[in-house]
Amino acid sequence: MKQRFIGRAFAALVAAVAVVAATSSQNAQADALDTITKSGVLRVAVPEDYPPFGSVGTDMKPQGYDIDMAGVLAKSLNAKLELVPVNSANRIPYLTTNKVDLVISSLGKTPEREKVIDFSQAYAPYYQGVFGPADVKVASPADLTGKTVGATRGALEEVALTQMAPNATIKRFDDNNATIAAFLSGQVELIAAGNVVAAAIIAKKPPRLPEPKFVIKSSPCYVGLNKNETRLLEKVNAAIANARHDGTLDAISKKWLGQPLPASL
């Protein structure tokens, strides 16, 4: 009889522990959104040395695509925005140690990162592609036959384009500055580069504007969240979808990248 009582008591204890664990798990999932709601503050990790996504302006204030995106999310959550400067190495640790609620720092999605954090829908285009003036008609690698394309030696886009367009005349340069100079001077008709490089050229308002022709490799940017923050993830995705629908993201892309938001994003 005593053993049966002990057995029942142990079973009840196990059940109670399970309930507590389940409740704790639910509370953990709600922690981030509840904390933001109660405090009225959204803490966001952003870059400060990676224009046009994030940098410090002449007024010493943060500016860039990611800064504007952080503002969109703070407004959607009815929270005051607190920007936390980070770099590539510490942006994810800042999230996982709860120094910030979100990471908006030109963050790409990889299988390794997905084991550690969760990702929102894509909010910004990040890709390597071929760019050139409006009067150069190119829409695919096949159209590069007979065309001259400048590329930085050893860069991802140079290696990929060599395989994709064997009939193109690729002029290789030792660094991005030399590749850009070759395009601006007309030494090459087109340039293979990242869309961030193209944005930097556009910002200088040169006579030869690099319009996008086609994408070599796409790796868009996502908002990073801690694992199992389902409610916060839903809020973030809804805000991104709304910003895409009402033209806010398109305006941000034009402002900082000099190009409309790609339809494929």
Sequence and secondary structure as in RCSB ss.txt:
>XXXX:A:sequence
MKQRFIGRAFAALVAAVAVVAATSSQNAQADALDTITKSGVLRVAVPEDYPPFGSVGTDMKPQGYDIDMAGVLAK
SLNAKLELVPVNSANRIPYLTTNKVDLVISSLGKTPEREKVIDFSQAYAPYYQGVFGPADVKVASPADLTGKTVG
ATRGALEEVALTQMAPNATIKRFDDNNATIAAFLSGQVELIAAGNVVAAAIIAKKPPRLPEPKFVIKSSPCYVGL
NKNETRLLEKVNAAIANARHDGTLDAISKKWLGQPLPASL
>XXXX:A:secstr
 HHHHHHHHHHHHHHHHHHHHHHHHHHHHHHHHHHHHHH EEEEEEESEETTTEEE TTS EESHHHHHHHHHHH
HTT EEEEEEE TTTHHHHHHTTS SEEEEEE   HHHHTTEEEEEEEE  EEEEEE TTS   SGGGGTT EEE
EETT HHHHHHHHH TTSEEEEESSHHHHHHHHHTTSSSEEEEEHHHHHHHHHT  SS  EEEEEEEE  EEEEE
ETT HHHHHHHHHHHHHHHHTTHHHHHHHHHHSS   TT 
